[in-house]
């Protein structure tokens, strides 16, 4: 679907953006693939790796609505990946997080509608479900903006959806590079926040593939959630440093024991498909009556039971220590 099309990714120099770019160039022949980000050094470094004729590097910040308007001229598809993601940084710099994650999302929406972009997918996070930290709260607000944008667009053609997933193995800020760094430096122990802590686990390639298929599935207004495994933090420590002792340091500010992707309060609007869930919109769109039980690819979902919650602690699929090590081979960008 991306052949001869123009695609823009905000925050395109990040871990997801680079993997997305690599995948699109390998599988499709886009007319243009636009990397929109604010760091000129990262763009320069990325150009050394990805310099196909279709590539365009566009310096800009999602906080700048005029710049986004320029960047989206003639664009068919947008992936919105730009965000302030570090939980402690957001807690200490709340307005900066709000400006990027909320105001920036609204700017993306307005630029997409103005330029008649066909489809937009915004990357969400498990932290947006029942958020307890500012980062999660801003991403929940962003999710609401993108869902409601399908109503705001009126009779226009632009459609918006979100993709929500868990911790990306090997991405910047992931615990895995941190553990590996400590091991390489000869640390005497690994710091563990809580011995019962669990997290959803997904590789970059899985995340990219999930976004790509949902461009085909989406009708507008959905939050797509993949079925992915969980890991226990103690198993993670054993996988990467089996000979090191661990030290419990306590849960950090704004951190959860388990992450949630489909909250129990949303069970009445959650549909289970073969390899994913869909959270249908809470609002009705004035110009269409979409049934989300069946997606644009003809796949059918079933309503989950009332009170059902999909979180990393009750996930039936947990990775063993050996499986965690096997996953590590897919961590490279």
Secondary structure, 3 states (H helix, E strand, C coil): CCCCCEEEEECCCCHHHHHHHHHHHHHCCCCEEEEEECCHHHHHHHHHHCCCCCEEEEECCCCCHHHHHHHCCCCCEEEECCCCCCHHHHHHCHHHHHHHHHHHHHHHHHHHHHCCCCEEEEECCHHHCCCCCHHHHHHHHHHHHHHHHHHHCCCCCCEEEEEECCEEECCCCCHHHHHHHHHHCCCCEEEECCCCCEEEEEEHHHHHHHHHHHHHHCCCCCEEEECCCEEEHHHHHHHHCCCCEEEECCCCCCCCCCCEEECHHHHHHEEECCCEEEECCCCCCCCCCCCCCECCCCCECEECCCCCCEECCCCCCECCHHHHHHHHHHCCC
